[in-house]
């Protein structure tokens, strides 16, 4: 039998569930996020090396990993998609499984985050967001004819309204309303902006030490959301709205490893993968990140 990370026969047997939510409805630029999860799952299933270099163990031999695909959700309205994802997450969380969500446009994260509010108080959870964009718009009316407050560019505003604390890393473009929202001290949002020119842009713009980011997380629990456009497009080119100058690969990997090692990870997602023709780098990188994060989440089983 060919080795795969998906070694659980069904959800009941699994400890971790990779949940696929292929969705593109409110995307603003390049399309293709509805095909993201399938491409990442294919990498996880059969293309990834299963031997973890750090733990010197095969995660897939120690942790039961299952998967569930919600199919192409694009025909549904944003609210219906979120309800579907929330209901599915409720069912899996009720069985005490760890969920790793794959998108799909970034709005899918809100479905999972809504479900988690029934399990934990959002005030005890920090969302660590790796992203080029804040996704803190109140609505997308400034660029969309059919505006909605559930667009991918609004997802972290909605999550913040649920009570989650926000730590954003890799931010390098935003709208005035987002700037005003995260700059307001009463919103208590920590934003690490990215720039390659600390001297030109002033102190505070240089790449932070990972310890500084860890110190900004004040809660017991953490949720990690990775919009692949947070990484440099040289690392993750296959995404809807790429922005030059993002996180370097090993910086991002080290950041998520250390966050998971130091806080209790209660959920995670990787979103905005939009596969490219003839270049599998983005889905491969997303799969590698997912696998590495599962290894750290379940590290006690690997030692
Ligand atoms: Mn995003």
Boltz pocket constraint, residues with backbone or C-beta under 6 A from the ligand:
constraints:
  - pocket:
      binder: B
      contacts: [[A, 106], [A, 131], [A, 132], [A, 133], [A, 135], [A, 152], [A, 227], [A, 272]]
      max_distance: 6.0
